[in-house]
């Protein structure tokens, strides 16, 4: 059973990476992350705090859109084209098929999130320009931008002369070279002077904030896949967007009325609370009281896993009663 699960997940992962929307999403996310550096230069206090907020929000929204579009690509189209019958007609049950789809899809989205996070780290390292005369961070341009360009050119070369798939090759090379580029940037300051490793990078709490956003992406992937068992691309995107929007506002919409209204109490428990994953306000405050510890991460991780399992069970029920033949 485990080998069949891995096989389904592997095929789903490759299918997701090869989807045009996956590459477009990666490019769009990277461009928006870079543009946020200029858009954040309009505050009367610390521009870099606004940049941090916008950058993490961009990672969350890009994950939302990628999850919705890619889920329909790997599941809804298979159901509509009836190619899913070639799998479920074999000794592969629908629960195993759906779980394999989730594992492969979430792995591909995690890879996209990792690439976006590397770009985010480089943008935060460059920081917001306080003056128009401020220079760009030289190591970021040389190692960061250079790594992406080398990856794309190398992928095109491999596709032209060796017949390699461009999307998968480009993504694979980008992950490796951009990771190396970020590590090299950590050894220098903005003027290429040697510094202690990563002394000019984002702190550990920022990495924790990104990890919690990845947990939101896991829940969103489950929502997208469950919706894709019954609906098309547009409706799946709507369901994901509404779920995240309600999750962000659930404390103000339902939580404060929980003791007064049974309906509000039910609604408060029927929607994932995204607020527990969002620690940006604490990061901006920069106080010891708002620092997130290991116990909190473990509790929120268990909360995300519980919601993911519950949503996948709902999706399985919908998929079990879906005609695929």
C-alpha positions in Angstrom: 0.0 0.0 0.0 2.8 2.4 0.9 4.5 1.9 -2.5 1.2 2.7 -4.3 0.8 5.8 -2.2 4.3 7.0 -3.1 3.7 6.2 -6.7 0.5 8.3 -6.8 2.2 11.1 -4.9 5.2 11.1 -7.2 3.1 11.3 -10.3 1.0 14.1 -8.8 4.1 16.0 -7.8 5.5 15.9 -11.3 2.1 16.7 -12.9 1.8 19.8 -10.6 5.3 21.1 -11.3 4.7 20.7 -15.1 1.4 22.7 -15.0 1.8 26.1 -16.6 0.0 27.8 -13.8 2.7 26.5 -11.4 5.5 28.2 -13.3 3.4 31.3 -13.8 2.6 31.4 -10.0 6.3 31.1 -9.1 7.3 33.9 -11.4 4.4 36.1 -10.3 5.1 35.5 -6.6 8.8 36.3 -7.1 8.1 39.5 -9.0 5.6 40.7 -6.4 8.0 39.9 -3.6 10.6 42.1 -5.3 8.2 44.9 -6.1 7.1 45.0 -2.4 10.5 46.4 -1.6 9.6 49.6 -3.5 6.0 49.6 -2.4 6.9 49.5 1.3 8.8 52.9 1.2 5.8 55.0 2.1 5.5 54.8 5.9 6.4 57.4 8.5 8.1 54.8 10.8 10.0 51.7 10.0 9.5 50.7 6.3 11.1 47.3 6.8 8.3 46.3 9.3 5.7 47.0 6.6 7.9 45.1 4.1 7.9 42.1 6.4 4.1 42.2 6.7 3.5 42.5 3.0 6.0 39.9 2.1 4.5 37.2 4.4 1.0 38.1 3.2 2.2 37.6 -0.4 3.5 34.2 0.5 0.1 33.3 2.0 -1.9 34.6 -1.0 0.3 32.9 -3.6 0.0 29.6 -1.8 -3.8 30.1 -1.8 -4.0 30.6 -5.5 -1.5 27.9 -6.4 -3.4 25.4 -4.2 -6.7 26.1 -5.9 -5.5 26.1 -9.4 -3.2 23.1 -9.1 -5.7 21.0 -7.2 -8.2 21.2 -10.1 -5.4 20.4 -12.5 -4.4 17.1 -10.7 -7.9 15.9 -9.7 -10.9 17.7 -11.3 -9.5 17.3 -14.9 -8.7 13.6 -14.2 -12.3 13.1 -13.1 -13.8 15.0 -16.0 -11.5 13.2 -18.5 -12.3 9.9 -16.8 -8.5 9.1 -16.6 -9.0 8.5 -12.9 -10.7 5.2 -13.8 -7.3 3.8 -14.9 -6.2 4.1 -11.3 -9.2 3.3 -9.1 -10.1 0.3 -11.3 -6.9 -1.3 -10.1 -6.3 -2.4 -6.5 -6.1 1.2 -5.4 -9.0 2.5 -3.2 -10.3 6.0 -3.4 -9.0 6.9 0.1 -5.5 5.9 -1.0 -5.8 7.7 -4.3 -7.0 11.0 -2.6 -4.3 10.8 0.1 -1.6 10.2 -2.6 -2.9 13.3 -4.5 -2.7 15.3 -1.3 0.8 14.3 -0.5 2.1 15.0 -4.0 0.2 18.3 -4.3 1.4 19.5 -0.9 5.0 18.5 -1.7 4.9 20.5 -4.9 3.4 23.5 -3.1 5.9 23.3 -0.3 8.7 23.4 -3.0 7.1 26.5 -4.5 6.8 28.0 -1.0 10.4 27.3 -0.3 11.5 29.1 -3.5 9.3 32.1 -2.6 10.8 32.0 0.9 14.3 32.2 -0.5 13.3 35.3 -2.5 11.6 36.7 0.6 14.9 36.3 2.6 16.9 38.1 -0.1 14.3 40.9 -0.3 14.4 41.4 3.5 18.2 41.3 3.3 18.2 44.1 0.7 15.6 46.1 2.7 13.6 49.2 1.8 15.5 52.0 0.2 15.3 55.0 2.5 16.6 57.3 -0.2 16.7 57.1 -4.0 20.5 57.2 -3.8 20.7 54.1 -1.7 22.6 51.3 -3.6 21.3 47.8 -4.2 22.7 45.0 -2.1 25.5 43.7 -4.3 25.7 40.1 -3.0 21.9 39.8 -3.4 22.2 40.9 -7.0 25.2 38.7 -7.8 24.3 35.5 -6.0 20.5 35.8 -5.8 19.5 37.1 -9.2 22.5 35.4 -10.8 21.4 32.0 -9.4 17.9 32.4 -10.9 19.3 33.4 -14.3 21.8 30.6 -14.4 19.0 28.1 -13.5 16.7 29.3 -16.3 19.5 29.4 -18.9 20.7 25.9 -17.9 17.2 24.5 -18.0 16.7 25.9 -21.5 20.0 24.5 -22.6 19.1 21.0 -21.2 15.7 21.2 -22.9 17.2 22.2 -26.3 20.1 19.7 -26.4 19.1 16.9 -24.1 15.3 16.9 -24.3 14.8 17.5 -20.6 11.4 18.8 -19.4 12.0 22.6 -19.0 9.5 23.2 -16.0 10.9 20.4 -13.8 14.5 21.1 -14.7 14.1 24.8 -14.1 12.4 24.3 -10.7 15.0 21.8 -9.6 18.0 23.9 -10.7 16.4 27.0 -9.1 16.0 25.3 -5.8 19.6 24.1 -5.7 21.3 27.2 -7.1 19.1 29.8 -5.2 19.8 27.9 -1.9 23.5 28.1 -2.6 23.1 31.8 -3.5 21.3 32.6 -0.3 24.0 30.8 1.7 26.8 32.8 -0.1 25.0 36.0 0.5 25.0 35.3 4.2 28.8 35.6 4.3 28.9 39.2 3.1 27.4 42.6 3.8 25.9 44.8 1.2 29.4 46.0 0.1 30.8 42.5 -0.2 32.8 42.8 3.0 33.0 39.5 5.0 30.7 39.3 8.0 29.7 36.6 10.6 27.5 34.1 8.8 23.8 35.2 8.5 24.3 38.1 10.9 22.5 40.4 8.4 19.6 38.0 7.7 16.1 37.6 9.1 15.8 36.3 12.6 14.5 33.0 13.9 11.1 34.4 14.7 10.6 35.4 11.1 11.4 31.8 10.0 8.8 30.6 12.6 6.3 33.0 11.0 7.0 31.5 7.6 6.7 28.0 9.0 3.2 28.8 10.4 2.2 30.1 7.0 3.3 26.8 5.5 0.9 25.1 7.9 -1.9 27.4 6.6 -0.9 26.2 3.1 -1.3 22.6 4.2 -4.9 23.3 5.4 -5.6 25.3 2.2 -4.3 22.4 0.1 -6.8 20.0 1.9 -9.6 22.5 1.3 -8.7 22.8 -2.4 -8.4 19.1 -3.0 -11.7 18.4 -1.2 -13.5 21.1 -3.2 -11.9 19.8 -6.4 -13.6 16.4 -5.9 -16.9 18.1 -6.8 -16.3 21.5 -8.3 -14.3 23.1 -11.1 -11.5 25.6 -11.0 -13.4 28.8 -10.3 -15.6 27.4 -7.6 -12.6 25.7 -5.9 -10.8 29.1 -5.9 -13.9 30.7 -4.4 -14.2 28.1 -1.7 -10.5 28.4 -0.7 -10.7 32.2 -0.7 -13.9 32.3 1.4 -12.4 29.7 3.9 -9.2 31.7 4.3 -11.1 35.0 4.6 -13.5 33.7 7.2 -10.5 32.1 9.0 -8.7 35.4 9.2 -11.8 37.2 10.6 -13.3 34.4 12.7 -12.3 35.9 16.0 -14.0 39.2 15.3 -17.0 37.7 13.4 -17.8 34.7 15.7 -15.3 34.5 18.6 -16.4 37.5 20.5 -20.1 36.3 20.3 -19.3 32.7 21.2 -20.7 32.9 24.7 -23.9 34.8 23.6 -25.0 32.9 20.5 -25.0 29.2 19.9 -24.9 29.9 16.1 -21.8 32.0 16.6 -20.2 29.3 18.7 -20.9 26.7 16.0 -19.5 28.9 13.3 -16.4 29.7 15.3 -15.6 25.9 15.4 -16.6 25.2 11.8 -14.0 27.4 10.3 -10.2 27.1 10.7 -8.8 30.0 12.8 -6.1 31.5 10.7 -5.3 34.0 13.4 -3.4 31.4 15.4 -1.0 31.0 12.5 -0.5 34.8 12.0 2.2 36.1 14.4 3.2 39.2 12.3 1.9 41.7 14.9 4.1 40.1 17.5 7.1 40.2 15.2 6.5 43.9 14.6 6.2 44.6 18.3 9.6 42.9 18.8 9.0 42.2 22.5 9.9 39.2 24.6 6.3 38.6 25.5 5.3 38.1 21.8 8.1 35.6 21.0 6.8 32.3 19.8 8.2 29.2 21.5 8.3 25.5 20.7 5.2 24.6 22.7 3.1 27.1 20.7 4.5 25.8 17.4 3.6 22.2 18.4 0.1 23.1 19.4 -0.6 25.0 16.2 1.0 22.2 14.2 -1.4 19.7 15.8 -4.3 22.1 15.2 -3.3 22.3 11.5 -2.9 18.5 11.2 -6.3 18.0 12.8 -8.0 20.4 10.4 -6.2 18.9 7.4 -7.3 15.3 8.4 -10.9 16.5 9.0 -11.1 18.3 5.7 -9.6 15.4 3.8 -12.3 13.1 5.3 -15.0 15.4 4.1 -13.3 15.4 0.6 -13.2 11.6 0.7 -16.9 11.4 1.5 -17.6 13.6 -1.5 -15.2 11.7 -3.7 -16.7 8.3 -2.7 -20.1 9.4 -4.0 -18.7 11.0 -7.2 -19.3 9.2 -10.5 -16.0 8.8 -12.2 -16.9 6.2 -14.9 
